[in-house]
């Protein structure tokens, strides 16, 4: 056992990569660190140091209108919770993710600790760069194919017949379709990432959640698979729906957004299809677990190697197995899914064994009859026939 080492608290928290502000129960700022002082700047820091919690609340509530998002409400929830509470502040033109938690001092007082994350816009920059590249390639390639189609029509040999001309044009239009599909998908991912990084996702999902009966939802979900292009156009066309087996209780209902639940399931199903042998089953199972509904998607695919498990939920990271690299992908869909599930007050994890298969599991809150009527009244016109309406 290593010998006891005494560490100075100020030195420890100054070494953190996050800003830390600790307020006493009467609102005084009793501890802070270098990260917080750097983030706030001299003027804002001195104001909070002199005036305490009330000054911080005024600063952190900038551009907020929802009472539930005000830092006073966040602190109240944190003082009643055993876990940190996630929230956002607006500072210097950026939405900054933060945490609020209750901590007990040595003299028994309950203080409030605010942790300020260091903004990381790398994922946004990467996807914007990818979007630009995809757009440039799509525009250039599409224009090139259009030119070739026009020349083919203009100089077509009558002896070749209409059938030969049609085959050539179909080949060009298929290449155009691939580019358009990828640009559209990347654009959707950029939109989802923007909502996550700016903190808008919580507000959107709070407004769009309603009672979803999972039995009815999955019945419609499976029927609609025949009407959408689920996988990349260059992937060999197959009857994907025939591979899917579901075990969904009729009486299980959740409080969630049908739009986002559909997006999450599409992304998970796309991965399961692309990274498993065709013909192997993909099972979707839902069960009740306490106050949550647990949904599992189980495949018999290539699995994830142990040394790459940490990459699964990271943005723009893909496993390096040949079977996976050979499939087209951006490496961000599971990152988006995890954050969207968490924004609906759920969790997402996975278990995988290489060459055996993978199980992705996520939970969402169960519907309760006493759930705030505002959650359902605003969605009273939603029916099971339109879970993917945007």
Secondary structure, DSSP 8 states (H G I E B T S, - for coil): --------HHHHHHTSSSEEEEE-TTS-EEEE-HHHHHHHHHHHHHHHHHHTHHHHHHHHTTT---GGGSHHHHHHHHHH-SS-EEEEEEETTEEEEEEEEEEE-TTS-EEEEEEE-----HHHHHHHHHHHHHHHHHHHHHHHHHHHHHHHHHT--GGGHHHHHHHHHHHHHHHHHHHHHHHHHHHHHHHHHHHHHTTHHHHHHHHH-EEEEHHHHHHHHHHHGGGS--S-TTS----GGGGEEEEE-TT-EEEE-HHHHHHHHHHHHHHHHHTS-TTS-EEEEEEEETTEEEEEEEE-S----GGGGGGTTSTT-----HHHHTS---S-HHHHHHHHHHHTT-EEEEEEETTTEEEEEEEEEB--TTS-HHHHHTTTT--GGGTT--
